[in-house]
Amino acid sequence: MSEGERLYVYTNVTSGKVKRIRNGGPVRLAPCDARGRLRGVWVEGQARMLDDPEAMECGLAAIERTYGWQMRLAFFASRLSGCYPHG
């Protein structure tokens, strides 16, 4: 989800994406549909993990505003599995 010049991404902390970001942070992103089919052009960027609770809340709120009930359902499932990024 984009918020100004920032792009927020929510994923499981054990995913390969997170491991790659921790090892350097350069990323290449493109919009895609739910099945991963490309829907736009690739852009290069620099990624970092959010560890500031206020920044995390801002990012998660931006994602929830965009995806509504679908993201609330994903957050709920993450809480049940113990993978939710905060309290």
mmCIF file as gemmi writes it, N, C-alpha and C atoms, coordinates in Angstrom:
data_model
loop_
_atom_site.group_PDB
_atom_site.id
_atom_site.type_symbol
_atom_site.label_atom_id
_atom_site.label_alt_id
_atom_site.label_comp_id
_atom_site.label_asym_id
_atom_site.label_entity_id
_atom_site.label_seq_id
_atom_site.pdbx_PDB_ins_code
_atom_site.Cartn_x
_atom_site.Cartn_y
_atom_site.Cartn_z
_atom_site.occupancy
_atom_site.B_iso_or_equiv
_atom_site.pdbx_formal_charge
_atom_site.auth_seq_id
_atom_site.auth_asym_id
_atom_site.pdbx_PDB_model_num
ATOM 1 N N . MET Axp A 1 ? 0.843 -1.168 0 1 0 ? 1 A 1
ATOM 2 C CA . MET Axp A 1 ? 0 0 0 1 0 ? 1 A 1
ATOM 3 C C . MET Axp A 1 ? 0.881 1.221 0 1 0 ? 1 A 1
ATOM 4 N N . SER Axp A 2 ? 0.648 2.161 -0.899 1 0 ? 2 A 1
ATOM 5 C CA . SER Axp A 2 ? 1.464 3.366 -0.918 1 0 ? 2 A 1
ATOM 6 C C . SER Axp A 2 ? 0.835 4.44 -0.054 1 0 ? 2 A 1
ATOM 7 N N . GLU Axp A 3 ? 1.691 5.182 0.598 1 0 ? 3 A 1
ATOM 8 C CA . GLU Axp A 3 ? 1.294 6.291 1.449 1 0 ? 3 A 1
ATOM 9 C C . GLU Axp A 3 ? 2.323 7.386 1.2 1 0 ? 3 A 1
ATOM 10 N N . GLY Axp A 4 ? 1.988 8.336 0.318 1 0 ? 4 A 1
ATOM 11 C CA . GLY Axp A 4 ? 2.982 9.329 -0.083 1 0 ? 4 A 1
ATOM 12 C C . GLY Axp A 4 ? 4.034 8.656 -0.939 1 0 ? 4 A 1
ATOM 13 N N . GLU Axp A 5 ? 5.291 8.834 -0.564 1 0 ? 5 A 1
ATOM 14 C CA . GLU Axp A 5 ? 6.382 8.198 -1.311 1 0 ? 5 A 1
ATOM 15 C C . GLU Axp A 5 ? 6.79 6.861 -0.716 1 0 ? 5 A 1
ATOM 16 N N . ARG Axp A 6 ? 6.078 6.404 0.284 1 0 ? 6 A 1
ATOM 17 C CA . ARG Axp A 6 ? 6.407 5.135 0.937 1 0 ? 6 A 1
ATOM 18 C C . ARG Axp A 6 ? 5.462 4.045 0.481 1 0 ? 6 A 1
ATOM 19 N N . LEU Axp A 7 ? 5.973 2.856 0.474 1 0 ? 7 A 1
ATOM 20 C CA . LEU Axp A 7 ? 5.175 1.686 0.144 1 0 ? 7 A 1
ATOM 21 C C . LEU Axp A 7 ? 5.257 0.744 1.338 1 0 ? 7 A 1
ATOM 22 N N . TYR Axp A 8 ? 4.106 0.352 1.866 1 0 ? 8 A 1
ATOM 23 C CA . TYR Axp A 8 ? 4.067 -0.549 3.007 1 0 ? 8 A 1
ATOM 24 C C . TYR Axp A 8 ? 3.686 -1.937 2.534 1 0 ? 8 A 1
ATOM 25 N N . VAL Axp A 9 ? 4.414 -2.926 3.042 1 0 ? 9 A 1
ATOM 26 C CA . VAL Axp A 9 ? 4.163 -4.316 2.7 1 0 ? 9 A 1
ATOM 27 C C . VAL Axp A 9 ? 4.022 -5.096 3.997 1 0 ? 9 A 1
ATOM 28 N N . TYR Axp A 10 ? 3.029 -5.963 4.048 1 0 ? 10 A 1
ATOM 29 C CA . TYR Axp A 10 ? 2.776 -6.793 5.225 1 0 ? 10 A 1
ATOM 30 C C . TYR Axp A 10 ? 3.041 -8.232 4.826 1 0 ? 10 A 1
ATOM 31 N N . THR Axp A 11 ? 3.902 -8.911 5.563 1 0 ? 11 A 1
ATOM 32 C CA . THR Axp A 11 ? 4.187 -10.314 5.275 1 0 ? 11 A 1
ATOM 33 C C . THR Axp A 11 ? 4.641 -11.013 6.546 1 0 ? 11 A 1
ATOM 34 N N . ASN Axp A 12 ? 4.646 -12.32 6.52 1 0 ? 12 A 1
ATOM 35 C CA . ASN Axp A 12 ? 5.097 -13.123 7.642 1 0 ? 12 A 1
ATOM 36 C C . ASN Axp A 12 ? 6.575 -12.853 7.909 1 0 ? 12 A 1
ATOM 37 N N . VAL Axp A 13 ? 6.95 -12.712 9.171 1 0 ? 13 A 1
ATOM 38 C CA . VAL Axp A 13 ? 8.34 -12.386 9.518 1 0 ? 13 A 1
ATOM 39 C C . VAL Axp A 13 ? 9.324 -13.49 9.154 1 0 ? 13 A 1
ATOM 40 N N . THR Axp A 14 ? 8.85 -14.694 8.86 1 0 ? 14 A 1
ATOM 41 C CA . THR Axp A 14 ? 9.753 -15.785 8.487 1 0 ? 14 A 1
ATOM 42 C C . THR Axp A 14 ? 9.835 -15.971 6.968 1 0 ? 14 A 1
ATOM 43 N N . SER Axp A 15 ? 9.214 -15.076 6.211 1 0 ? 15 A 1
ATOM 44 C CA . SER Axp A 15 ? 9.193 -15.232 4.754 1 0 ? 15 A 1
ATOM 45 C C . SER Axp A 15 ? 10.55 -14.923 4.127 1 0 ? 15 A 1
ATOM 46 N N . GLY Axp A 16 ? 10.743 -15.413 2.934 1 0 ? 16 A 1
ATOM 47 C CA . GLY Axp A 16 ? 11.968 -15.136 2.189 1 0 ? 16 A 1
ATOM 48 C C . GLY Axp A 16 ? 12.153 -13.652 1.926 1 0 ? 16 A 1
ATOM 49 N N . LYS Axp A 17 ? 11.036 -12.922 1.735 1 0 ? 17 A 1
ATOM 50 C CA . LYS Axp A 17 ? 11.115 -11.473 1.509 1 0 ? 17 A 1
ATOM 51 C C . LYS Axp A 17 ? 11.818 -10.788 2.676 1 0 ? 17 A 1
ATOM 52 N N . VAL Axp A 18 ? 11.426 -11.151 3.876 1 0 ? 18 A 1
ATOM 53 C CA . VAL Axp A 18 ? 11.996 -10.534 5.069 1 0 ? 18 A 1
ATOM 54 C C . VAL Axp A 18 ? 13.48 -10.873 5.18 1 0 ? 18 A 1
ATOM 55 N N . LYS Axp A 19 ? 13.837 -12.101 4.922 1 0 ? 19 A 1
ATOM 56 C CA . LYS Axp A 19 ? 15.245 -12.508 5.001 1 0 ? 19 A 1
ATOM 57 C C . LYS Axp A 19 ? 16.093 -11.727 3.994 1 0 ? 19 A 1
ATOM 58 N N . ARG Axp A 20 ? 15.569 -11.522 2.775 1 0 ? 20 A 1
ATOM 59 C CA . ARG Axp A 20 ? 16.314 -10.76 1.771 1 0 ? 20 A 1
ATOM 60 C C . ARG Axp A 20 ? 16.459 -9.295 2.17 1 0 ? 20 A 1
ATOM 61 N N . ILE Axp A 21 ? 15.425 -8.723 2.745 1 0 ? 21 A 1
ATOM 62 C CA . ILE Axp A 21 ? 15.495 -7.329 3.186 1 0 ? 21 A 1
ATOM 63 C C . ILE Axp A 21 ? 16.532 -7.18 4.291 1 0 ? 21 A 1
ATOM 64 N N . ARG Axp A 22 ? 16.554 -8.111 5.222 1 0 ? 22 A 1
ATOM 65 C CA . ARG Axp A 22 ? 17.544 -8.052 6.308 1 0 ? 22 A 1
ATOM 66 C C . ARG Axp A 22 ? 18.966 -8.195 5.783 1 0 ? 22 A 1
ATOM 67 N N . ASN Axp A 23 ? 19.145 -8.825 4.639 1 0 ? 23 A 1
ATOM 68 C CA . ASN Axp A 23 ? 20.475 -9.01 4.059 1 0 ? 23 A 1
ATOM 69 C C . ASN Axp A 23 ? 20.9 -7.866 3.148 1 0 ? 23 A 1
ATOM 70 N N . GLY Axp A 24 ? 20.156 -6.801 3.075 1 0 ? 24 A 1
ATOM 71 C CA . GLY Axp A 24 ? 20.602 -5.687 2.244 1 0 ? 24 A 1
ATOM 72 C C . GLY Axp A 24 ? 19.531 -4.65 2.003 1 0 ? 24 A 1
ATOM 73 N N . GLY Axp A 25 ? 18.399 -5.048 1.523 1 0 ? 25 A 1
ATOM 74 C CA . GLY Axp A 25 ? 17.315 -4.12 1.358 1 0 ? 25 A 1
ATOM 75 C C . GLY Axp A 25 ? 16.974 -3.631 -0.028 1 0 ? 25 A 1
ATOM 76 N N . PRO Axp A 26 ? 17.855 -3.773 -1.06 1 0 ? 26 A 1
ATOM 77 C CA . PRO Axp A 26 ? 17.406 -3.314 -2.378 1 0 ? 26 A 1
ATOM 78 C C . PRO Axp A 26 ? 16.254 -4.194 -2.861 1 0 ? 26 A 1
ATOM 79 N N . VAL Axp A 27 ? 15.221 -3.563 -3.393 1 0 ? 27 A 1
ATOM 80 C CA . VAL Axp A 27 ? 14.05 -4.307 -3.837 1 0 ? 27 A 1
ATOM 81 C C . VAL Axp A 27 ? 13.649 -3.883 -5.236 1 0 ? 27 A 1
ATOM 82 N N . ARG Axp A 28 ? 12.902 -4.738 -5.864 1 0 ? 28 A 1
ATOM 83 C CA . ARG Axp A 28 ? 12.309 -4.484 -7.176 1 0 ? 28 A 1
ATOM 84 C C . ARG Axp A 28 ? 10.857 -4.921 -7.066 1 0 ? 28 A 1
ATOM 85 N N . LEU Axp A 29 ? 9.927 -3.98 -7.253 1 0 ? 29 A 1
ATOM 86 C CA . LEU Axp A 29 ? 8.511 -4.252 -7.04 1 0 ? 29 A 1
ATOM 87 C C . LEU Axp A 29 ? 7.695 -3.926 -8.278 1 0 ? 29 A 1
ATOM 88 N N . ALA Axp A 30 ? 6.589 -4.629 -8.419 1 0 ? 30 A 1
ATOM 89 C CA . ALA Axp A 30 ? 5.631 -4.341 -9.496 1 0 ? 30 A 1
ATOM 90 C C . ALA Axp A 30 ? 4.244 -4.718 -8.99 1 0 ? 30 A 1
ATOM 91 N N . PRO Axp A 31 ? 3.234 -3.977 -9.416 1 0 ? 31 A 1
ATOM 92 C CA . PRO Axp A 31 ? 1.875 -4.364 -9.028 1 0 ? 31 A 1
ATOM 93 C C . PRO Axp A 31 ? 1.481 -5.675 -9.69 1 0 ? 31 A 1
ATOM 94 N N . CYS Axp A 32 ? 0.727 -6.482 -8.95 1 0 ? 32 A 1
ATOM 95 C CA . CYS Axp A 32 ? 0.265 -7.754 -9.492 1 0 ? 32 A 1
ATOM 96 C C . CYS Axp A 32 ? -1.108 -8.066 -8.913 1 0 ? 32 A 1
ATOM 97 N N . ASP Axp A 33 ? -1.771 -9.055 -9.487 1 0 ? 33 A 1
ATOM 98 C CA . ASP Axp A 33 ? -3.066 -9.466 -8.95 1 0 ? 33 A 1
ATOM 99 C C . ASP Axp A 33 ? -2.833 -10.506 -7.854 1 0 ? 33 A 1
ATOM 100 N N . ALA Axp A 34 ? -3.907 -11.033 -7.303 1 0 ? 34 A 1
ATOM 101 C CA . ALA Axp A 34 ? -3.816 -11.985 -6.203 1 0 ? 34 A 1
ATOM 102 C C . ALA Axp A 34 ? -3.078 -13.268 -6.584 1 0 ? 34 A 1
ATOM 103 N N . ARG Axp A 35 ? -3.009 -13.565 -7.871 1 0 ? 35 A 1
ATOM 104 C CA . ARG Axp A 35 ? -2.302 -14.776 -8.321 1 0 ? 35 A 1
ATOM 105 C C . ARG Axp A 35 ? -0.867 -14.509 -8.742 1 0 ? 35 A 1
ATOM 106 N N . GLY Axp A 36 ? -0.413 -13.247 -8.59 1 0 ? 36 A 1
ATOM 107 C CA . GLY Axp A 36 ? 0.962 -12.911 -8.914 1 0 ? 36 A 1
ATOM 108 C C . GLY Axp A 36 ? 1.192 -12.506 -10.355 1 0 ? 36 A 1
ATOM 109 N N . ARG Axp A 37 ? 0.119 -12.331 -11.134 1 0 ? 37 A 1
ATOM 110 C CA . ARG Axp A 37 ? 0.275 -11.912 -12.535 1 0 ? 37 A 1
ATOM 111 C C . ARG Axp A 37 ? 0.572 -10.416 -12.578 1 0 ? 37 A 1
ATOM 112 N N . LEU Axp A 38 ? 1.592 -10.061 -13.303 1 0 ? 38 A 1
ATOM 113 C CA . LEU Axp A 38 ? 2.067 -8.687 -13.41 1 0 ? 38 A 1
ATOM 114 C C . LEU Axp A 38 ? 0.977 -7.766 -13.947 1 0 ? 38 A 1
ATOM 115 N N . ARG Axp A 39 ? 0.793 -6.612 -13.304 1 0 ? 39 A 1
ATOM 116 C CA . ARG Axp A 39 ? -0.223 -5.632 -13.693 1 0 ? 39 A 1
ATOM 117 C C . ARG Axp A 39 ? 0.362 -4.247 -13.938 1 0 ? 39 A 1
ATOM 118 N N . GLY Axp A 40 ? 1.674 -4.113 -13.94 1 0 ? 40 A 1
ATOM 119 C CA . GLY Axp A 40 ? 2.297 -2.806 -14.146 1 0 ? 40 A 1
ATOM 120 C C . GLY Axp A 40 ? 3.798 -2.937 -14.297 1 0 ? 40 A 1
ATOM 121 N N . VAL Axp A 41 ? 4.48 -1.808 -14.24 1 0 ? 41 A 1
ATOM 122 C CA . VAL Axp A 41 ? 5.931 -1.777 -14.452 1 0 ? 41 A 1
ATOM 123 C C . VAL Axp A 41 ? 6.684 -2.005 -13.139 1 0 ? 41 A 1
ATOM 124 N N . TRP Axp A 42 ? 7.899 -2.508 -13.276 1 0 ? 42 A 1
ATOM 125 C CA . TRP Axp A 42 ? 8.781 -2.725 -12.138 1 0 ? 42 A 1
ATOM 126 C C . TRP Axp A 42 ? 9.393 -1.4 -11.706 1 0 ? 42 A 1
ATOM 127 N N . VAL Axp A 43 ? 9.565 -1.223 -10.403 1 0 ? 43 A 1
ATOM 128 C CA . VAL Axp A 43 ? 10.278 -0.07 -9.857 1 0 ? 43 A 1
ATOM 129 C C . VAL Axp A 43 ? 11.307 -0.572 -8.858 1 0 ? 43 A 1
ATOM 130 N N . GLU Axp A 44 ? 12.416 0.146 -8.787 1 0 ? 44 A 1
ATOM 131 C CA . GLU Axp A 44 ? 13.492 -0.207 -7.861 1 0 ? 44 A 1
ATOM 132 C C . GLU Axp A 44 ? 13.343 0.635 -6.602 1 0 ? 44 A 1
ATOM 133 N N . GLY Axp A 45 ? 13.77 0.094 -5.481 1 0 ? 45 A 1
ATOM 134 C CA . GLY Axp A 45 ? 13.683 0.837 -4.229 1 0 ? 45 A 1
ATOM 135 C C . GLY Axp A 45 ? 14.588 0.251 -3.169 1 0 ? 45 A 1
ATOM 136 N N . GLN Axp A 46 ? 14.504 0.842 -1.999 1 0 ? 46 A 1
ATOM 137 C CA . GLN Axp A 46 ? 15.278 0.384 -0.85 1 0 ? 46 A 1
ATOM 138 C C . GLN Axp A 46 ? 14.283 0.037 0.252 1 0 ? 46 A 1
ATOM 139 N N . ALA Axp A 47 ? 14.357 -1.166 0.774 1 0 ? 47 A 1
ATOM 140 C CA . ALA Axp A 47 ? 13.422 -1.618 1.806 1 0 ? 47 A 1
ATOM 141 C C . ALA Axp A 47 ? 14.097 -1.627 3.159 1 0 ? 47 A 1
ATOM 142 N N . ARG Axp A 48 ? 13.273 -1.477 4.171 1 0 ? 48 A 1
ATOM 143 C CA . ARG Axp A 48 ? 13.76 -1.624 5.545 1 0 ? 48 A 1
ATOM 144 C C . ARG Axp A 48 ? 12.625 -2.153 6.402 1 0 ? 48 A 1
ATOM 145 N N . MET Axp A 49 ? 12.999 -2.825 7.448 1 0 ? 49 A 1
ATOM 146 C CA . MET Axp A 49 ? 12.025 -3.363 8.391 1 0 ? 49 A 1
ATOM 147 C C . MET Axp A 49 ? 11.6 -2.247 9.329 1 0 ? 49 A 1
ATOM 148 N N . LEU Axp A 50 ? 10.324 -2.172 9.627 1 0 ? 50 A 1
ATOM 149 C CA . LEU Axp A 50 ? 9.838 -1.194 10.596 1 0 ? 50 A 1
ATOM 150 C C . LEU Axp A 50 ? 9.942 -1.785 11.989 1 0 ? 50 A 1
ATOM 151 N N . ASP Axp A 51 ? 10.597 -1.057 12.886 1 0 ? 51 A 1
ATOM 152 C CA . ASP Axp A 51 ? 10.66 -1.527 14.267 1 0 ? 51 A 1
ATOM 153 C C . ASP Axp A 51 ? 10.087 -0.488 15.226 1 0 ? 51 A 1
ATOM 154 N N . ASP Axp A 52 ? 9.745 0.679 14.711 1 0 ? 52 A 1
ATOM 155 C CA . ASP Axp A 52 ? 9.117 1.731 15.501 1 0 ? 52 A 1
ATOM 156 C C . ASP Axp A 52 ? 7.616 1.455 15.55 1 0 ? 52 A 1
ATOM 157 N N . PRO Axp A 53 ? 7.05 1.247 16.741 1 0 ? 53 A 1
ATOM 158 C CA . PRO Axp A 53 ? 5.621 0.917 16.841 1 0 ? 53 A 1
ATOM 159 C C . PRO Axp A 53 ? 4.712 1.938 16.155 1 0 ? 53 A 1
ATOM 160 N N . GLU Axp A 54 ? 5.043 3.215 16.24 1 0 ? 54 A 1
ATOM 161 C CA . GLU Axp A 54 ? 4.215 4.241 15.604 1 0 ? 54 A 1
ATOM 162 C C . GLU Axp A 54 ? 4.256 4.117 14.074 1 0 ? 54 A 1
ATOM 163 N N . ALA Axp A 55 ? 5.433 3.864 13.523 1 0 ? 55 A 1
ATOM 164 C CA . ALA Axp A 55 ? 5.567 3.682 12.07 1 0 ? 55 A 1
ATOM 165 C C . ALA Axp A 55 ? 4.832 2.422 11.624 1 0 ? 55 A 1
ATOM 166 N N . MET Axp A 56 ? 4.904 1.359 12.431 1 0 ? 56 A 1
ATOM 167 C CA . MET Axp A 56 ? 4.195 0.125 12.097 1 0 ? 56 A 1
ATOM 168 C C . MET Axp A 56 ? 2.689 0.364 12.067 1 0 ? 56 A 1
ATOM 169 N N . GLU Axp A 57 ? 2.175 1.083 13.058 1 0 ? 57 A 1
ATOM 170 C CA . GLU Axp A 57 ? 0.739 1.375 13.098 1 0 ? 57 A 1
ATOM 171 C C . GLU Axp A 57 ? 0.32 2.17 11.87 1 0 ? 57 A 1
ATOM 172 N N . CYS Axp A 58 ? 1.138 3.144 11.468 1 0 ? 58 A 1
ATOM 173 C CA . CYS Axp A 58 ? 0.841 3.951 10.287 1 0 ? 58 A 1
ATOM 174 C C . CYS Axp A 58 ? 0.772 3.068 9.043 1 0 ? 58 A 1
ATOM 175 N N . GLY Axp A 59 ? 1.747 2.181 8.876 1 0 ? 59 A 1
ATOM 176 C CA . GLY Axp A 59 ? 1.77 1.284 7.721 1 0 ? 59 A 1
ATOM 177 C C . GLY Axp A 59 ? 0.608 0.314 7.712 1 0 ? 59 A 1
ATOM 178 N N . LEU Axp A 60 ? 0.338 -0.294 8.861 1 0 ? 60 A 1
ATOM 179 C CA . LEU Axp A 60 ? -0.771 -1.247 8.94 1 0 ? 60 A 1
ATOM 180 C C . LEU Axp A 60 ? -2.116 -0.558 8.714 1 0 ? 60 A 1
ATOM 181 N N . ALA Axp A 61 ? -2.262 0.677 9.22 1 0 ? 61 A 1
ATOM 182 C CA . ALA Axp A 61 ? -3.502 1.426 9.002 1 0 ? 61 A 1
ATOM 183 C C . ALA Axp A 61 ? -3.677 1.75 7.517 1 0 ? 61 A 1
ATOM 184 N N . ALA Axp A 62 ? -2.591 2.102 6.828 1 0 ? 62 A 1
ATOM 185 C CA . ALA Axp A 62 ? -2.671 2.397 5.398 1 0 ? 62 A 1
ATOM 186 C C . ALA Axp A 62 ? -3.101 1.159 4.613 1 0 ? 62 A 1
ATOM 187 N N . ILE Axp A 63 ? -2.56 0.006 4.979 1 0 ? 63 A 1
ATOM 188 C CA . ILE Axp A 63 ? -2.932 -1.244 4.312 1 0 ? 63 A 1
ATOM 189 C C . ILE Axp A 63 ? -4.405 -1.564 4.579 1 0 ? 63 A 1
ATOM 190 N N . GLU Axp A 64 ? -4.825 -1.393 5.831 1 0 ? 64 A 1
ATOM 191 C CA . GLU Axp A 64 ? -6.212 -1.702 6.177 1 0 ? 64 A 1
ATOM 192 C C . GLU Axp A 64 ? -7.189 -0.762 5.47 1 0 ? 64 A 1
ATOM 193 N N . ARG Axp A 65 ? -6.819 0.523 5.314 1 0 ? 65 A 1
ATOM 194 C CA . ARG Axp A 65 ? -7.691 1.457 4.588 1 0 ? 65 A 1
ATOM 195 C C . ARG Axp A 65 ? -7.898 1.006 3.149 1 0 ? 65 A 1
ATOM 196 N N . THR Axp A 66 ? -6.863 0.46 2.547 1 0 ? 66 A 1
ATOM 197 C CA . THR Axp A 66 ? -6.951 0.033 1.154 1 0 ? 66 A 1
ATOM 198 C C . THR Axp A 66 ? -7.712 -1.277 0.988 1 0 ? 66 A 1
ATOM 199 N N . TYR Axp A 67 ? -7.434 -2.259 1.838 1 0 ? 67 A 1
ATOM 200 C CA . TYR Axp A 67 ? -7.986 -3.6 1.643 1 0 ? 67 A 1
ATOM 201 C C . TYR Axp A 67 ? -9.162 -3.936 2.546 1 0 ? 67 A 1
ATOM 202 N N . GLY Axp A 68 ? -9.51 -3.036 3.473 1 0 ? 68 A 1
ATOM 203 C CA . GLY Axp A 68 ? -10.717 -3.188 4.295 1 0 ? 68 A 1
ATOM 204 C C . GLY Axp A 68 ? -10.851 -4.535 4.978 1 0 ? 68 A 1
ATOM 205 N N . TRP Axp A 69 ? -12.031 -5.146 4.806 1 0 ? 69 A 1
ATOM 206 C CA . TRP Axp A 69 ? -12.361 -6.385 5.52 1 0 ? 69 A 1
ATOM 207 C C . TRP Axp A 69 ? -11.39 -7.51 5.192 1 0 ? 69 A 1
ATOM 208 N N . GLN Axp A 70 ? -10.836 -7.523 3.981 1 0 ? 70 A 1
ATOM 209 C CA . GLN Axp A 70 ? -9.91 -8.595 3.61 1 0 ? 70 A 1
ATOM 210 C C . GLN Axp A 70 ? -8.643 -8.525 4.466 1 0 ? 70 A 1
ATOM 211 N N . MET Axp A 71 ? -8.143 -7.313 4.701 1 0 ? 71 A 1
ATOM 212 C CA . MET Axp A 71 ? -6.94 -7.182 5.515 1 0 ? 71 A 1
ATOM 213 C C . MET Axp A 71 ? -7.252 -7.402 6.986 1 0 ? 71 A 1
ATOM 214 N N . ARG Axp A 72 ? -8.429 -6.966 7.436 1 0 ? 72 A 1
ATOM 215 C CA . ARG Axp A 72 ? -8.814 -7.244 8.828 1 0 ? 72 A 1
ATOM 216 C C . ARG Axp A 72 ? -8.887 -8.748 9.068 1 0 ? 72 A 1
ATOM 217 N N . LEU Axp A 73 ? -9.375 -9.486 8.083 1 0 ? 73 A 1
ATOM 218 C CA . LEU Axp A 73 ? -9.423 -10.94 8.185 1 0 ? 73 A 1
ATOM 219 C C . LEU Axp A 73 ? -8.004 -11.521 8.225 1 0 ? 73 A 1
ATOM 220 N N . ALA Axp A 74 ? -7.116 -11.004 7.398 1 0 ? 74 A 1
ATOM 221 C CA . ALA Axp A 74 ? -5.725 -11.472 7.398 1 0 ? 74 A 1
ATOM 222 C C . ALA Axp A 74 ? -5.05 -11.154 8.731 1 0 ? 74 A 1
ATOM 223 N N . PHE Axp A 75 ? -5.298 -9.951 9.282 1 0 ? 75 A 1
ATOM 224 C CA . PHE Axp A 75 ? -4.733 -9.592 10.587 1 0 ? 75 A 1
ATOM 225 C C . PHE Axp A 75 ? -5.256 -10.536 11.672 1 0 ? 75 A 1
ATOM 226 N N . PHE Axp A 76 ? -6.545 -10.849 11.615 1 0 ? 76 A 1
ATOM 227 C CA . PHE Axp A 76 ? -7.133 -11.764 12.587 1 0 ? 76 A 1
ATOM 228 C C . PHE Axp A 76 ? -6.462 -13.138 12.508 1 0 ? 76 A 1
ATOM 229 N N . ALA Axp A 77 ? -6.296 -13.654 11.292 1 0 ? 77 A 1
ATOM 230 C CA . ALA Axp A 77 ? -5.637 -14.956 11.112 1 0 ? 77 A 1
ATOM 231 C C . ALA Axp A 77 ? -4.194 -14.901 11.61 1 0 ? 77 A 1
ATOM 232 N N . SER Axp A 78 ? -3.533 -13.78 11.383 1 0 ? 78 A 1
ATOM 233 C CA . SER Axp A 78 ? -2.155 -13.625 11.863 1 0 ? 78 A 1
ATOM 234 C C . SER Axp A 78 ? -2.087 -13.636 13.377 1 0 ? 78 A 1
ATOM 235 N N . ARG Axp A 79 ? -3.06 -13 14.011 1 0 ? 79 A 1
ATOM 236 C CA . ARG Axp A 79 ? -3.084 -13.023 15.481 1 0 ? 79 A 1
ATOM 237 C C . ARG Axp A 79 ? -3.27 -14.441 15.999 1 0 ? 79 A 1
ATOM 238 N N . LEU Axp A 80 ? -4.157 -15.2 15.351 1 0 ? 80 A 1
ATOM 239 C CA . LEU Axp A 80 ? -4.396 -16.576 15.787 1 0 ? 80 A 1
ATOM 240 C C . LEU Axp A 80 ? -3.159 -17.438 15.633 1 0 ? 80 A 1
ATOM 241 N N . SER Axp A 81 ? -2.39 -17.183 14.583 1 0 ? 81 A 1
ATOM 242 C CA . SER Axp A 81 ? -1.19 -17.995 14.324 1 0 ? 81 A 1
ATOM 243 C C . SER Axp A 81 ? 0.031 -17.496 15.08 1 0 ? 81 A 1
ATOM 244 N N . GLY Axp A 82 ? -0.092 -16.315 15.729 1 0 ? 82 A 1
ATOM 245 C CA . GLY Axp A 82 ? 1.049 -15.765 16.457 1 0 ? 82 A 1
ATOM 246 C C . GLY Axp A 82 ? 2.009 -14.993 15.594 1 0 ? 82 A 1
ATOM 247 N N . CYS Axp A 83 ? 1.635 -14.683 14.349 1 0 ? 83 A 1
ATOM 248 C CA . CYS Axp A 83 ? 2.523 -13.994 13.422 1 0 ? 83 A 1
ATOM 249 C C . CYS Axp A 83 ? 2.229 -12.511 13.294 1 0 ? 83 A 1
ATOM 250 N N . TYR Axp A 84 ? 1.249 -11.995 14.03 1 0 ? 84 A 1
ATOM 251 C CA . TYR Axp A 84 ? 0.907 -10.574 13.934 1 0 ? 84 A 1
ATOM 252 C C . TYR Axp A 84 ? 2.092 -9.762 14.448 1 0 ? 84 A 1
ATOM 253 N N . PRO Axp A 85 ? 2.447 -8.677 13.762 1 0 ? 85 A 1
ATOM 254 C CA . PRO Axp A 85 ? 3.67 -7.963 14.071 1 0 ? 85 A 1
ATOM 255 C C . PRO Axp A 85 ? 3.689 -7.218 15.4 1 0 ? 85 A 1
ATOM 256 N N . HIS Axp A 86 ? 2.586 -7.095 16.08 1 0 ? 86 A 1
ATOM 257 C CA . HIS Axp A 86 ? 2.572 -6.401 17.36 1 0 ? 86 A 1
ATOM 258 C C . HIS Axp A 86 ? 1.355 -6.832 18.159 1 0 ? 86 A 1
ATOM 259 N N . GLY Axp A 87 ? 1.323 -6.355 19.437 1 0 ? 87 A 1
ATOM 260 C CA . GLY Axp A 87 ? 0.279 -6.643 20.415 1 0 ? 87 A 1
ATOM 261 C C . GLY Axp A 87 ? -1.008 -6.994 19.833 1 0 ? 87 A 1
